[in-house]
Amino acid sequence: MTRRPGAGRRRGAMFAAVLCLVAASACTSGPPRPPNTGTGASVPGANLADWSEIPLAPLGTELAALYSGLHEILYFQGAVRTGNSPDLGEGVAADCYRSNGPVPRVLNHNGEDYVLCFSHDRLARVEAVLRLPADEARALAQRACDAWLPASLATTRSEDSCGGRRGDAAFRLRRYALDAQIGSAVSIIVYTPGGPE
């Protein structure tokens, strides 16, 4: 059996190249990642988004800039919580819409509802609603209020609600008990003070 000239050197060079690739991938792969559970549930201890990031566009945005992605609805404030249909407030006219796309995730949870209301064709109110088991809803409401109030001018705080204001925007968070099968609803409203709440 005859060896081709340089065959040993080629094998050695290939072996060295493989070792370099393995070493490079070990350096760049980073720490192992936790498995994706795929449940869509919140991540324990995850940072809560600032309440001012909940609207998909800044308050005051013109309806025309968002209209193509929305469909108009007849919306009664509080309907998800009580089944009643209170109005938006005396003398307040607002046109309300839902997105044509999926309901956005809010506070690391899949949303139940997401409504945008426009006053004089400008975004004045956004309400995001989450439906959760009672204990989870209570804990989320407390964590959100604890995270948001220090950086806001607090206007209300109780066991199940809080509100605050910063600049030209305000928020109100409320937790409502629903029936035993549904659990609780957490409603987060971001609005322009003086506009529809």
Buried (B, 14 or more C-beta within 10 A) or exposed (E): EEEEEEEEEEEEEEEEEEEEEEEEEEEEEEEEEEEEEEEEEBEEEEEBBEBBEBBBEEBEBEBEEBEEEBEEEEBBBBBBBEEEEEEBEEEBEBBBBBBEEEBBBBBBBBBBBBBBBBBEEBBBBBBBBBBBEBEBBBBBBBBBBEBBBEEBEEBEEEEBBBBBBBEEBBBBBBBBBBEEEEBBBBBBBBBBEEBBB
